[in-house]
Amino acid sequence: MESRLPEPPFPKQKQPMPGLTAKMRPRPDHGEESYKGAGRLEGKKAIITGGDSGIGRAVAIAYAREGADVLISYLEEHEDAKETARYVEDAGRKVVLMPGDIQEPAHCRAIVERAMAELGAVDILVNNAAHQASFDDILDISDQEWDLTFKVNIHAMFYLTKAAVPHMRSGSAIINTASINSDTPNPSLLAYATTKGAIQNFTAGLAQLLADKGIRANAVAPGPIWTPLIPSTLPEDAVANFGKQVPMKRPGQPAELATAFVMLADPLSSYVSGATIAVTGGKPIL
């Protein structure tokens, strides 16, 4: 697998937010061809936010091939969501698509309610959706931008978790997508990096709070990963050289995170809680 993964420089490219997979060059690897599955999540029911593309799509494919039914929450990228749904269905699993804005508390509650209605349970909650935008000067970050970043990245995580926990049984798992920015913040991503630090802290506290219920909470902290978020939020020169800053000199592919999310959802990992799994291309998280 390593020899065929693309390395920068990539073609200069720019998309409007939130970005689409089909327009990316090179196209990300979500494990469509490589992930096989071994029944680790047989019969489980999962909610994945941001499940239409990028890391969320790779997790949805892996979970389905491990035997889980999936609700995919996404904003409005309908074509990406339909493509992800096709992979889930091809694995013989049920998929529910739910568009909408998770910055709204009522929509977060509706996601959980629909999962219960159509899947019958919530065994795994993957809080993965995120908003980011880059700014070179703090004066360029509007109050509205700061507020939006917190609403999508951390407030929604709280609303979704609070709605899901009453339905989760002992052995269930909550997995939050943090970032290498949790520990080594990129100054041009000040708002995003601040929320990612909050996610890591939220996860650590949540794991302790839910231990008596037998519900595990963990985080995955990716480094630079090649997803639609990149060409839709970074300058073209940064996109062209994306991933060069880590020891592996390339961005990670979404497929390379899937096994971390599977491990943290696997009932056999029943003693793993309060952990952050770093997938950073060799750059340490301290």
C-alpha positions as CSV (number, residue, x, y, z in Angstrom):
1,M,0.0,0.0,0.0
2,E,2.8,2.5,0.9
3,S,4.4,2.6,-2.5
4,R,1.2,3.8,-4.3
5,L,0.2,6.5,-1.9
6,P,0.5,10.0,-3.5
7,E,3.1,12.5,-2.3
8,P,3.1,16.2,-2.8
9,P,3.4,18.4,-4.8
10,F,-0.3,18.0,-5.8
11,P,-2.1,20.1,-8.5
12,K,-3.1,23.5,-7.2
13,Q,-6.8,23.4,-6.5
14,K,-9.5,25.3,-4.7
15,Q,-13.1,24.4,-3.8
16,P,-15.9,26.2,-2.0
17,M,-16.7,24.9,1.4
18,P,-17.3,22.1,2.4
19,G,-15.7,20.5,-0.7
20,L,-16.4,17.4,-2.7
21,T,-14.5,14.2,-3.1
22,A,-15.0,13.9,-6.9
23,K,-13.2,17.2,-7.6
24,M,-10.0,16.3,-5.6
25,R,-6.8,15.5,-7.4
26,P,-5.5,13.0,-6.5
27,R,-8.7,11.3,-5.2
28,P,-8.5,10.2,-1.6
29,D,-8.2,6.5,-0.6
30,H,-11.0,5.5,1.7
31,G,-10.2,1.8,1.7
32,E,-12.8,1.0,-1.0
33,E,-10.4,-1.5,-2.5
34,S,-8.2,-2.5,0.5
35,Y,-10.4,-2.9,3.6
36,K,-11.7,-6.4,4.0
37,G,-13.2,-6.7,7.5
38,A,-13.4,-9.6,9.9
39,G,-16.7,-9.3,11.7
40,R,-15.4,-7.3,14.7
41,L,-18.5,-5.1,14.8
42,E,-21.1,-7.7,13.8
43,G,-24.6,-6.5,14.6
44,K,-23.5,-3.1,16.0
45,K,-25.3,0.2,15.2
46,A,-23.2,3.3,14.6
47,I,-23.7,7.0,14.1
48,I,-20.9,8.7,12.1
49,T,-21.0,12.5,11.7
50,G,-19.3,13.8,8.7
51,G,-19.7,10.3,7.3
52,D,-20.2,11.4,3.7
53,S,-16.5,11.9,2.8
54,G,-12.9,11.9,4.1
55,I,-12.2,10.2,7.4
56,G,-16.0,9.6,8.0
57,R,-16.4,7.8,4.7
58,A,-13.4,5.5,5.5
59,V,-14.8,4.8,8.9
60,A,-18.3,4.0,7.4
61,I,-16.8,1.6,4.9
62,A,-14.7,-0.1,7.6
63,Y,-17.6,-0.4,10.0
64,A,-19.9,-1.8,7.4
65,R,-17.4,-4.4,6.3
66,E,-16.9,-5.3,10.0
67,G,-20.7,-5.9,10.3
68,A,-22.2,-2.7,11.5
69,D,-25.3,-0.8,10.3
70,V,-24.6,2.9,9.9
71,L,-26.3,6.3,10.2
72,I,-24.3,8.9,8.2
73,S,-24.8,12.5,9.3
74,Y,-23.6,15.2,6.9
75,L,-24.3,18.8,6.1
76,E,-25.4,19.0,2.4
77,E,-22.9,17.0,0.3
78,H,-25.6,14.7,-1.1
79,E,-23.5,13.1,-3.9
80,D,-20.7,12.2,-1.6
81,A,-23.2,10.8,1.0
82,K,-24.9,8.7,-1.7
83,E,-21.5,7.2,-2.8
84,T,-20.6,6.3,0.8
85,A,-24.1,4.8,1.2
86,R,-23.5,2.6,-1.8
87,Y,-20.3,1.1,-0.2
88,V,-22.2,0.4,3.0
89,E,-25.0,-1.3,1.1
90,D,-22.5,-3.3,-1.0
91,A,-21.2,-4.7,2.3
92,G,-24.7,-6.0,3.1
93,R,-25.4,-3.5,5.8
94,K,-28.2,-1.0,6.4
95,V,-27.4,2.7,5.9
96,V,-29.4,5.8,6.9
97,L,-28.5,9.2,5.4
98,M,-29.4,12.3,7.5
99,P,-28.4,15.7,6.1
100,G,-28.5,18.8,8.3
101,D,-26.5,21.2,10.4
102,I,-25.2,19.7,13.7
103,Q,-24.5,23.2,15.1
104,E,-28.3,23.1,15.9
105,P,-28.9,21.2,19.2
106,A,-32.3,20.0,18.0
107,H,-30.8,18.4,14.9
108,C,-28.2,16.6,17.1
109,R,-31.1,15.1,19.1
110,A,-33.0,14.2,15.9
111,I,-29.9,12.3,14.6
112,V,-30.0,10.0,17.7
113,E,-33.8,9.7,17.5
114,R,-33.6,8.6,13.9
115,A,-30.9,6.1,14.6
116,M,-33.0,4.5,17.3
117,A,-36.1,4.5,15.1
118,E,-34.4,3.0,12.0
119,L,-31.4,1.0,13.4
120,G,-32.9,0.1,16.7
121,A,-29.9,1.0,18.9
122,V,-26.8,3.2,19.2
123,D,-23.7,1.1,20.1
124,I,-21.1,3.5,18.6
125,L,-21.0,7.2,18.2
126,V,-18.3,8.7,16.1
127,N,-18.1,12.5,16.5
128,N,-16.1,13.3,13.4
129,A,-17.6,16.3,11.6
130,A,-15.6,19.5,11.8
131,H,-15.3,23.0,10.5
132,Q,-12.1,24.8,9.9
133,A,-10.9,28.0,8.1
134,S,-7.4,29.5,7.9
135,F,-6.5,33.1,8.9
136,D,-3.0,34.7,9.1
137,D,-4.2,37.4,11.5
138,I,-6.4,37.2,14.6
139,L,-8.1,40.4,13.4
140,D,-9.4,38.5,10.4
141,I,-11.3,36.0,12.5
142,S,-14.9,37.3,12.8
143,D,-17.0,36.7,15.9
144,Q,-19.3,34.7,13.7
145,E,-16.5,32.5,12.4
146,W,-15.2,31.8,16.0
147,D,-18.7,30.9,17.1
148,L,-19.4,28.6,14.1
149,T,-16.2,26.7,14.7
150,F,-17.1,26.0,18.3
151,K,-20.7,25.2,17.6
152,V,-19.8,22.5,14.9
153,N,-16.6,21.1,16.5
154,I,-17.3,20.9,20.2
155,H,-20.8,22.0,21.1
156,A,-22.4,19.5,18.7
157,M,-20.2,16.8,20.2
158,F,-21.7,17.5,23.6
159,Y,-25.3,17.6,22.2
160,L,-24.8,14.3,20.4
161,T,-23.2,12.6,23.3
162,K,-25.8,13.8,25.7
163,A,-28.6,12.5,23.4
164,A,-26.9,9.1,22.7
165,V,-25.8,8.1,26.2
166,P,-29.3,7.2,27.5
167,H,-29.6,4.7,24.7
168,M,-26.2,3.2,25.0
169,R,-25.6,-0.1,26.7
170,S,-22.5,-1.3,28.6
171,G,-19.8,-2.0,26.0
172,S,-20.8,0.9,23.8
173,A,-18.2,3.3,22.5
174,I,-17.9,7.0,21.8
175,I,-15.0,8.0,19.5
176,N,-14.1,11.7,18.9
177,T,-11.9,13.0,16.1
178,A,-9.3,15.3,17.7
179,S,-6.2,16.4,15.8
180,I,-2.5,16.9,16.0
181,N,-3.5,20.5,16.5
182,S,-4.7,19.5,20.0
183,D,-1.0,19.5,21.1
184,T,0.8,21.4,18.4
185,P,-1.6,24.1,17.1
186,N,-1.1,25.6,13.7
187,P,-1.4,29.4,14.3
188,S,-3.3,29.9,11.0
189,L,-6.0,27.5,12.3
190,L,-6.4,29.2,15.7
191,A,-10.2,28.6,16.1
192,Y,-10.0,25.0,14.8
193,A,-7.0,24.1,16.9
194,T,-8.5,25.5,20.0
195,T,-11.6,23.3,19.6
196,K,-9.5,20.3,19.0
197,G,-7.7,20.9,22.3
198,A,-11.2,21.1,23.9
199,I,-12.2,17.8,22.2
200,Q,-9.2,16.0,23.7
201,N,-10.0,17.4,27.2
202,F,-13.7,16.6,26.7
203,T,-12.9,13.0,25.8
204,A,-10.6,12.5,28.8
205,G,-13.2,13.8,31.2
206,L,-16.1,11.9,29.5
207,A,-14.3,8.6,29.8
208,Q,-14.2,9.0,33.5
209,L,-17.8,10.2,33.7
210,L,-19.1,7.2,31.8
211,A,-16.9,4.5,33.2
212,D,-19.6,3.3,35.7
213,K,-22.0,2.9,32.8
214,G,-19.5,0.7,30.9
215,I,-19.4,3.2,28.0
216,R,-15.9,3.9,26.7
217,A,-14.8,7.3,25.3
218,N,-11.6,7.7,23.2
219,A,-10.2,10.0,20.6
220,V,-8.2,9.7,17.4
221,A,-5.8,12.5,16.6
222,P,-5.0,12.7,12.9
223,G,-2.1,14.6,11.4
224,P,-2.5,16.0,7.9
225,I,-5.1,13.9,6.1
226,W,-6.1,14.3,2.5
227,T,-9.9,15.1,2.6
228,P,-12.2,17.6,0.9
229,L,-11.6,19.9,3.9
230,I,-8.1,20.6,2.6
231,P,-8.8,22.1,-0.8
232,S,-11.9,23.9,0.5
233,T,-10.2,25.6,3.5
234,L,-6.5,26.1,2.8
235,P,-4.6,28.4,0.3
236,E,-3.7,26.7,-3.0
237,D,0.1,26.7,-2.3
238,A,-0.6,25.0,1.1
239,V,-2.8,22.4,-0.7
240,A,-0.1,21.7,-3.3
241,N,2.4,20.9,-0.5
242,F,0.0,19.4,2.0
243,G,1.7,16.8,4.3
244,K,5.3,17.7,3.6
245,Q,5.7,19.0,7.1
246,V,5.5,15.5,8.8
247,P,8.4,12.9,8.8
248,M,6.7,10.8,6.1
249,K,6.6,13.8,3.8
250,R,3.0,13.1,2.6
251,P,-0.5,13.4,3.9
252,G,-2.3,10.4,5.4
253,Q,-5.1,8.9,3.5
254,P,-8.5,8.4,5.2
255,A,-8.1,4.7,4.9
256,E,-5.1,4.8,7.1
257,L,-7.2,6.0,10.1
258,A,-10.0,3.4,9.7
259,T,-8.3,0.6,11.7
260,A,-7.9,3.0,14.7
261,F,-11.6,3.7,14.7
262,V,-12.4,0.0,14.4
263,M,-10.1,-0.9,17.3
264,L,-11.7,1.7,19.6
265,A,-15.2,0.5,18.7
266,D,-14.3,-3.2,19.0
267,P,-15.9,-4.8,22.2
268,L,-12.6,-6.6,22.7
269,S,-11.0,-3.2,23.5
270,S,-13.1,-3.1,26.6
271,Y,-10.3,-1.7,28.8
272,V,-9.3,1.1,26.4
273,S,-11.0,4.4,27.5
274,G,-9.7,7.9,27.9
275,A,-7.1,7.3,25.2
276,T,-6.0,9.4,22.3
277,I,-4.6,7.4,19.3
278,A,-2.2,9.5,17.3
279,V,-2.1,8.9,13.5
280,T,0.3,11.7,12.5
281,G,2.7,10.5,9.9
282,G,5.5,10.3,12.4
283,K,5.1,13.6,14.2
284,P,4.9,13.1,17.9
285,I,2.1,14.3,20.1
286,L,3.5,15.3,23.5
